[in-house]
């Protein structure tokens, strides 16, 4: 099904299934705007389907359904297959962090009778896209006694929203002379959050009133920001896009569209010969670093525990298990945009509506920092996709000398896994609202199931 329009094969009940799956996805992406929310949602869904925590079982056998989490920001979901683990497992790996703004540790200040919150952007945002938009806060505040306060403000219709103000064009002549990278500076991405003063206060009266409100309504004191993780994201639900409702407009398609389809593929697949794993990871947008990033030892440790609880552990068996495993690095690809055609090489671009996209290699310019999948693995993938009626295409990330990007694929390749990038094409990637085609979402789900069942 290489490079054909995927919509042509859908009608009747098949079309209903496609749209129904996307309604589930829209619900997920509307609720899950942080890593913690994605993991909590995944755990809840897995438990409903009879999955058990790997940490709480003493043995592992074929047919078992397991999950395990890491610091609330990573999750692995396993269906244990009939084959010996040493022969390898099939992995779908996606990241659940997205570009955003983070609240700083000392954020609250008053200026000219406005109270503002200081932010620090996370990942590759286009800064000018984040002004004059309704924004919400998602995250946690942890009190000194260990109490965790979950925060979601700006999503309910009764909630207030926040905003980063912009300068009116009548006074913006000097500002408009700046380059796109400088027209909004990082230190200017501060949120306007309140303006009513506390009675009988002369200094910082508006700030004191805000702190009083936060304490009364949320049990949050100013010092508690020191131990908080509060993310600023676009407010509102994902929506159908286009008169034909063929696309989804929403925040965080990169890479939660691949995370959701990967998770669902493992949860929904039946009768597996090889063990299947959905590995959802944090920190990809900033280099996959830290204890919850793909470069940590956590995933390898989980595989070691899985092997140990299967009853026959050795370091050599673990190394063979990793070497024999195969993976789709489930990450989005840049969709061809006719408004910016010069940024792409048309023959080797990903197109919305043509299905699951495989990137044999990523990286920048001369493939710097890339994972480059073998021809043998690509041939195996082609065969499986064609035999299971999955529309797929191959692509590169734009013109060679223009830029580039990477995923977690090279990190997993460094472990010794056989891996290739495979994901959904996206328009307006890294913007507050991104665009995907519903048919590509569904083809990705079908392709991921075909991979874990047939490779």
C-alpha positions in Angstrom: 0.0 0.0 0.0 3.0 2.3 -0.6 2.2 6.0 -1.1 -1.5 5.6 -1.9 -4.3 7.7 -0.5 -5.6 5.7 2.5 -9.1 7.2 2.5 -10.0 5.3 -0.7 -10.4 2.0 1.2 -12.7 3.2 3.9 -16.5 3.3 3.7 -19.4 2.0 5.7 -18.5 0.1 8.9 -14.8 0.5 8.3 -15.2 4.3 8.2 -17.3 4.2 11.4 -14.5 2.2 13.1 -11.9 4.8 11.9 -13.9 7.7 13.2 -14.7 5.9 16.5 -11.0 5.2 17.2 -10.3 8.9 16.6 -13.0 9.9 19.1 -11.1 7.8 21.7 -7.9 9.4 20.7 -9.3 13.0 20.9 -10.5 12.2 24.4 -7.0 11.0 25.4 -5.2 14.0 23.9 -7.7 16.4 25.4 -7.2 15.0 28.9 -3.5 14.0 28.8 -1.4 17.2 28.3 1.5 16.2 30.6 3.6 13.1 31.0 2.1 12.3 34.4 -1.4 12.5 32.9 -0.5 10.1 30.1 1.0 7.6 32.5 -2.0 7.8 34.9 -4.5 7.4 32.0 -2.5 4.4 30.6 -2.4 2.7 34.0 -6.1 3.1 34.5 -6.9 1.7 31.1 -4.5 -1.2 31.6 -6.0 -2.1 34.9 -9.5 -2.2 33.5 -8.2 -4.8 30.9 -6.7 -7.0 33.6 -3.1 -5.9 33.5 -1.0 -6.3 36.7 1.9 -4.3 38.0 5.2 -6.1 37.2 6.5 -5.1 40.7 3.7 -7.0 42.4 4.0 -10.3 40.6 6.5 -13.0 41.5 6.6 -14.9 38.2 6.0 -14.2 34.5 4.6 -16.6 31.9 3.0 -16.6 28.5 -0.3 -14.8 28.4 0.5 -12.5 31.3 -0.5 -8.8 30.9 1.8 -6.5 32.8 2.7 -2.8 33.2 5.4 -1.0 35.2 5.9 2.8 35.7 8.9 5.0 36.5 8.5 8.1 38.7 5.0 8.7 37.2 6.5 9.7 33.8 7.4 6.5 32.0 5.4 3.3 31.5 6.0 -0.1 29.9 3.0 -2.2 29.0 3.7 -5.9 28.2 1.8 -8.7 26.7 3.9 -11.8 27.3 4.0 -14.0 24.2 4.7 -17.8 23.8 8.3 -17.4 22.5 11.3 -17.4 24.9 12.2 -13.9 25.9 15.8 -14.5 24.9 14.6 -14.6 21.3 13.7 -11.0 21.6 10.5 -8.9 22.0 8.7 -6.5 19.7 8.7 -2.9 21.1 6.7 0.2 20.2 8.5 3.2 21.7 7.0 6.7 21.8 7.5 9.8 23.9 4.8 11.5 26.0 6.5 14.9 26.6 5.6 17.8 24.3 7.0 21.4 23.8 5.4 23.7 26.4 6.1 26.4 29.0 7.2 25.5 32.6 6.5 27.6 35.7 9.8 28.6 37.3 10.6 27.8 40.9 10.3 31.5 42.0 7.7 32.6 39.6 5.3 35.1 41.3 5.9 38.8 40.9 3.8 42.0 40.7 4.4 44.8 38.1 2.2 47.8 37.7 -0.8 46.2 39.5 -0.6 43.0 37.5 0.5 39.7 38.9 2.6 37.6 36.6 4.1 34.1 36.6 7.6 33.7 35.2 8.1 30.7 32.8 10.9 28.8 31.1 10.1 27.2 27.8 10.6 23.4 27.3 11.6 21.9 24.0 11.6 23.5 20.6 8.8 26.0 20.7 8.3 28.9 18.3 8.0 31.6 20.9 5.7 34.0 19.1 3.1 31.3 18.7 2.4 31.2 22.4 1.2 34.8 23.0 -2.5 35.9 23.0 -3.8 32.4 23.5 -5.9 30.9 26.2 -3.6 28.8 28.3 -4.1 26.3 31.1 -1.9 24.9 34.0 -1.5 21.2 34.4 0.9 19.6 36.9 1.6 18.8 40.6 2.6 20.7 43.7 4.3 18.6 46.4 4.1 19.9 49.9 6.9 19.4 52.4 5.0 16.7 54.2 4.8 14.7 50.9 1.2 15.6 50.0 0.8 15.8 46.2 -1.7 18.4 44.9 -2.8 17.7 41.4 -3.5 20.9 39.5 -5.6 21.4 36.4 -6.8 25.0 35.8 -8.2 26.3 32.6 -9.9 23.2 31.1 -13.4 23.4 32.7 -15.8 25.9 31.2 -16.1 27.5 34.6 -12.3 27.8 35.1 -10.4 30.9 34.4 -7.6 30.8 31.7 -4.3 32.5 31.6 -2.6 34.4 28.8 0.7 35.9 27.7 -0.2 39.3 26.3 1.1 40.8 23.1 1.8 44.3 21.9 -0.8 46.0 19.6 0.3 46.5 16.0 -0.2 50.2 16.3 2.8 50.4 18.6 4.8 47.5 17.3 6.9 49.1 14.5 10.2 48.5 16.4 9.2 45.0 17.5 8.2 44.0 13.9 11.8 44.8 12.7 13.1 41.9 14.8 13.7 38.4 13.4 11.2 35.7 14.1 13.5 34.2 16.8 13.7 37.5 18.6 10.3 39.1 18.2 9.3 37.4 21.5 12.1 36.8 23.9 12.1 33.8 26.3 12.1 36.1 29.3 8.9 37.8 28.0 6.8 34.7 28.0 5.3 35.5 31.4 1.6 34.8 32.3 -0.8 37.4 33.4 -2.7 35.8 36.3 -4.5 38.4 38.4 -5.1 42.1 39.1 -7.2 42.6 42.2 -5.3 44.0 45.2 -5.7 42.8 48.8 -7.5 45.5 50.9 -5.4 47.7 53.1 -2.1 46.5 51.6 0.2 49.1 50.2 3.1 47.0 48.7 2.5 44.1 46.3 -1.2 44.1 47.2 -2.2 42.2 44.1 0.5 39.6 44.6 -0.6 39.1 48.2 -4.2 38.7 47.1 -3.3 36.0 44.6 -1.3 34.1 47.2 -4.2 34.3 49.6 -6.5 32.9 46.9 -4.1 30.1 46.0 -3.8 29.2 49.7 -7.6 29.2 50.3 -8.6 27.4 47.1 -5.7 25.0 46.4 -3.7 24.9 49.7 -0.7 26.3 47.9 1.8 28.7 49.5 4.4 30.7 47.6 7.2 28.5 48.9 5.4 25.4 47.5 6.4 26.5 43.9 9.9 25.3 44.8 8.6 21.7 44.8 6.2 21.9 41.9 6.0 20.8 38.3 3.5 23.0 36.6 3.2 23.0 32.8 1.6 25.7 30.8 -0.3 24.2 27.8 -3.0 25.4 25.4 -6.5 25.4 27.0 -9.3 23.5 25.4 -10.1 20.2 23.8 -8.9 18.6 20.6 -11.3 19.4 17.7 -12.3 18.0 14.4 -10.6 20.0 11.6 -12.1 20.6 8.1 -15.6 20.6 6.7 -15.3 16.8 6.2 -13.9 16.3 9.8 -11.0 14.4 8.3 -8.4 15.9 10.6 -7.7 16.6 14.3 -6.5 19.9 15.6 -5.0 19.6 19.0 -2.1 20.1 21.3 0.6 17.5 21.7 0.2 15.2 18.7 4.0 15.1 18.8 4.2 12.5 20.1 1.1 11.5 22.0 -0.6 10.4 18.7 2.1 7.7 18.5 2.0 7.0 22.2 -1.7 6.4 22.2 -1.7 4.2 19.1 1.2 2.2 20.4 -0.4 1.7 23.8 -3.7 0.7 22.2 -2.0 -1.7 19.8 -0.4 -3.6 22.7 -3.6 -3.6 24.8 -5.8 -4.7 21.9 -3.6 -7.3 20.2 -4.5 -11.0 20.7 -2.6 -14.3 20.7 1.0 -13.1 20.4 3.9 -15.3 19.6 6.5 -12.8 20.7 6.2 -10.6 23.7 5.0 -7.1 22.9 5.9 -3.9 24.7 4.6 -0.3 24.5 7.4 1.9 26.0 6.2 5.4 26.7 9.1 7.8 27.7 9.8 11.3 28.8 12.3 14.0 28.0 12.6 13.4 24.2 12.1 17.0 23.4 15.2 18.0 25.4 17.6 15.1 24.5 16.1 12.1 26.2 18.2 12.7 29.2 17.7 12.1 33.0 16.1 9.3 35.0 12.9 9.4 32.9 14.5 9.8 29.5 15.3 7.1 27.0 19.0 7.4 27.8 18.4 6.2 31.4 19.0 2.6 32.4 15.4 2.2 33.5 14.1 0.3 30.4 17.1 -2.1 30.5 16.4 -2.7 34.2 12.8 -3.4 33.4 13.8 -6.0 30.8 16.1 -7.6 33.3 13.3 -7.9 35.9 11.0 -9.3 33.3 13.6 -11.9 32.4 14.3 -12.7 36.0 10.7 -13.3 36.8 10.3 -15.6 33.8 12.6 -18.0 35.8 15.8 -18.1 33.9 18.0 -14.9 34.2 21.6 -14.4 33.2 23.4 -11.3 32.0 24.1 -13.1 28.7 20.4 -14.0 28.2 19.5 -10.3 28.8 22.0 -9.2 26.2 20.7 -11.7 23.7 17.1 -10.6 24.5 18.0 -7.0 23.7 20.0 -7.9 20.6 17.2 -10.0 19.2 14.5 -7.5 19.9 13.0 -5.3 17.2 11.4 -1.9 17.6 9.4 0.8 15.9 10.4 4.1 17.3 6.9 5.5 17.1 7.4 9.2 16.5 5.7 11.7 14.2 7.1 12.9 10.9 6.9 16.4 9.4 3.9 16.4 7.0 4.2 18.1 3.6 2.6 21.5 3.8 1.7 23.1 0.4 2.0 26.5 2.0 5.7 25.8 2.7 6.6 23.6 -0.2 10.1 24.9 -0.5 11.0 23.4 2.9 10.4 19.8 1.6 11.8 17.5 -1.1 8.5 16.4 -2.5 9.4 12.9 -3.6 10.6 12.0 -0.1 8.1 13.8 2.1 5.3 12.5 4.4 1.8 13.3 3.2 -1.3 13.5 5.3 -3.8 10.9 4.2 -1.3 8.4 2.9 -0.8 6.4 6.1 1.9 5.3 8.5 5.3 7.0 7.7 8.6 5.2 8.0 11.8 7.2 8.3 14.7 4.8 7.4 17.0 7.5 8.8 16.7 10.7 10.7 19.4 13.2 11.8 20.5 16.5 10.4 22.2 17.3 7.1 24.7 14.5 6.6 22.6 12.2 8.8 24.3 13.5 11.9 22.8 12.0 15.0 20.7 9.5 13.0 19.5 6.0 13.4 19.8 4.4 9.9 17.7 1.2 9.7 19.1 -1.7 7.6 17.7 -2.6 4.2 16.9 -6.0 5.5 14.7 -4.6 8.3 13.0 -2.2 5.9 12.2 -5.2 3.6 10.7 -7.1 6.5 8.6 -4.1 7.4 7.3 -3.7 3.8 6.2 -7.3 3.6 4.3 -7.2 6.9 2.5 -3.9 6.1 1.5 -5.1 2.6 0.3 -8.5 3.9 -1.9 -6.7 6.5 -3.3 -4.0 4.2 -1.6 -1.1 6.0 -1.1 2.0 4.0 2.5 3.3 4.5 4.9 5.8 3.0 8.6 6.6 3.5 10.0 10.1 4.2 12.8 12.3 5.2 12.5 15.4 7.5 12.6 18.2 4.9 15.3 19.3 2.5 18.7 18.0 3.4 20.6 21.2 4.1 17.6 22.9 5.8 17.8 21.2 9.2 16.6 17.9 10.5 15.8 16.2 13.8 15.9 13.0 15.7 14.0 10.6 17.9 14.7 8.0 20.5 15.6 5.5 17.7 19.4 6.0 17.9 19.4 5.6 21.6 17.6 2.2 21.4 19.9 1.3 18.5 22.9 2.0 20.7 21.5 -0.7 23.1 21.7 -3.2 20.2 18.0 -3.2 19.2 17.0 -3.3 15.5 14.9 -0.2 15.2 13.3 2.1 12.6 11.2 5.3 13.0 7.5 4.9 12.2 4.8 7.4 13.0 2.1 9.8 11.9 2.7 12.9 9.6 1.9 16.2 11.4 1.4 19.7 10.2 2.4 22.7 12.4 4.6 20.5 14.5 5.7 22.0 17.8 3.0 24.7 17.5 0.4 25.1 20.3 -2.1 23.3 18.0 -0.9 20.7 15.6 -2.8 18.8 12.8 -3.0 15.1 12.0 -5.2 13.1 9.5 -7.6 10.7 11.1 -6.9 8.1 8.5 -3.1 8.2 9.4 -3.9 7.8 13.1 -5.9 4.7 12.3 -3.4 3.3 9.9 -0.6 3.8 12.5 -2.7 1.8 15.0 -3.2 -1.0 12.4 0.4 -0.9 11.4 1.6 -1.2 15.0 -0.6 -4.2 15.6 0.7 -5.8 12.4 4.2 -5.3 13.6 3.9 -6.8 17.0 1.9 -9.8 15.7 4.0 -10.7 12.6 7.6 -9.6 13.1 
